[in-house]
């Protein structure tokens, strides 16, 4: 099992997680999570040190570094990508970018055992970042391409099971602005949840096992708004 470190600063939360397994020991997951609005730059590096120290791992032992690639706060995404890029350069190890929306979907699956998850993050300017997922046995399958839209335009696939959709993420605080069809399809909500490195490191482990790698100089946050502007301009 590789030793992976994940960082995230895409929201009001700042988090770090490390996954490892030594010999025949059980796999371990060591993490830190704190709500630190506007303090990510100050808190992220000390949290990395805390996690490495608790796990008894030196930076040189890391096989890869993962980071929350977005969507999310522009500033926070750049902070996490920059820190991950700096570590990967210094350690000559690959990077793994992880979707914040996919991490939220996995969090809902792990915490609540739900299968169909609709993720939404507040994108400001009257918009939300959205995605829809099917989660089974710890695996996450995208059912809706990630996008940035107004809450009034949100539509969910008709693939949900009898329990309906589980909505997670800060974007669901805009519930009153969403279509009645969406409100009828969503049976449970957790609008307080933030993306976390704990789920990102698990998703990164699957990427690593599948042979996915990114060179340090290729680290790029995903803003979604840039993609929409490019599509409209093209």
N, C-alpha and C positions, 0 to 999 in steps of 0.2 A: 504494500500500500504506500503510495507516495505521501510525502509530507507537504501539505499545501497550506498557504496562508491567504486569507481573504480579508479585504478592506472595503468599507463602505462609508460614504459621507454624502449620500444622495438626497437626504431629507434632513429633518431636524435632529435625527439621531446620528450617532457616530458609532461604528462597531468594527470589531476585529475578531476573526476566528481562525483557529488552527486545527487541522485534522491530521492524525498520525496513528501509526501502529508500529510497535517495536516487537520483533520476534513473534512469539506466540501470545503476546498480550492482547487483550481486547482493544478494538479501535477506540481512540480517544478524541474528544472534541472539546477544545478549550476556547472560551470566548469571553468577550467583553462587549457590553452594549450600554450606551448612555444617551439620554436626551441632552444634546449640547448645541442648541441653536447659536450659530455664529461663533462657535468655539472649536470648530473641526480642526483647524490648523494647529491649535495648541494641544488638542487632546489626542489626535490620531497617533502620532509617533510614540508617546508614552504608553498608549494602549497596546501597541505592537510589542513593545519591550515587556510589558506585563504578561502578555499571552505567551511569548517565547520563554520567559523565565519560569512561568508556572509549568509549562510543558517540558522544560529541560531541554529545549531545542536551540541550537545556535543558528544564526541566519544562514550559514554556509550549508546547512543540512536541507534547506528548502529545495524541493523539486520544481516548484512553480509558485507564482504569486497571482492571485485572482483579485479582481476589483469590481465594484458595482459600476457597470458601464452606462447605466441609465435605462430609461429616462429618469429625470429628477432635477434637482437644483443645479443650475449651470455651474455655480461656484463650487458646490460640494462635489460634483462629478469631476471637475478639474483637479480638486485637491486629492481625491482618492486615486485618480488615474496618474497624477504626477508622483505621488508617493509610491504607488506600485511600480511605476516605470523606473524610478530611481533605485528601488530595491532590486528589480530585475536586471538593470544595467550593472549594478555593483556586484551581483551574485552570478551573473551570466546564466540566468535561468529564464524560462519562457513566462509569458503572461497569459492569463485567461480572463476575458471579459464576460461578466455574467449580467443578465437582464435583471433589473430591479423588480420588474413586474413578475417575472418567472419566480424570483425568490419569494415574493409575497404569496404567490399561488402555492408554493411548496410549504410555506409557513402555515397557511390555512389547512392544508392536507395533514401536516404533522400534528398540529394542535387540536384540530376538530374532526379529523378523519373524513373530511368531505371529499367528494370526487370532482364536482364541477365548480370551478372557481372563476369569478369575474373580478379582475384587479383594476383598481382605478386610483390614480394619484393626482392630487391637485396640481395643475400645471399653471395656475395663476391666469390672469387675463381672461377669466371666464371660461377656461378650458380644462380638460382632464386628459391625462395619459391613460389609455385603457388597453386591456388584453383579456382574453378568455382562454381557459385551460381545462383540460381533463387530467386529473391526478390519480394514478393507480400504483400501489406498491412502491411509493416513493419516486415514481417517474412522472414527469410533467410533459404533457403534449399540448401544443398550441392549437386552439380552435379558431382563433381570431387574430389577425395580424395586429401587432402593436401599432397604436395610432394616437394622435393628439386631436381631440375634437371638442366641441361644446357638449355639455351634458345633455342638452336637448336632442342631440343627434345620436345618442348612444343606442345601439341595437345589439342584442345578444343572439347567438346562434340558438336554434331550437333543439339542441342536442342534449340538454340537461335531463337528468333522471327524475324520478318522482319527487325527490327532495328539493328540486329547483337549484338555483344558483346560490353560491355563498359569495357575498360581496366583501372584499377586503381592500383596505387602503384609504388614504385621506380624501380621495376623490369622492367617496360615497357620502361625505358631509354635504355634498350638493344634491342629495337625494330628491329634494323638492323640485329641482329643475329637470329631473329625468322623466322620460316618457312613462305613461301609466303601464305600458306593456312591459317595460323593464322592471318597474316596481312590482308588478304581479309575478314576474319570473324569479325574483330574488327573495328567498325565504329567510336568510340570515345575513346580518351585517356586522363587520368589525371595522369601523372607520377610524379607529385609533391606531391600528397597526402600522408600523413603519418597516421598510426593507431592512434586513439584517444580514450581517456577514455569516452568521451561523448557517443559514440556508444557502448562501452563496458558495461557501466552501464545499458543501455537499454537491451542489450542481457543478462546481468546478471539477470535483473528483470524477464525475461522469464524463465531462469534456476531456479531461486528461486521459482517462481510460480509452476514450474513442480516438485518441491521437490528435486532438485539436490543440494547436499551439499558436501563439502570436509572439513575434519578436518584440523586444522592448520598445523599439522606435515606432511600432505600429499601434501603440495604445491610443485608442480614440473613444472619448465619451460619445454616447448616442443621445442626441437631443430631440430627435423626431421632428421638431419644428423645422430644422434645416432641411430634412428630407422632404417635408411637405412643400416648402418654398421651392425646392429644386424641381419637384414634380410639376408644380404649377407653372414654373418658368420654362420647363422643357416643352 
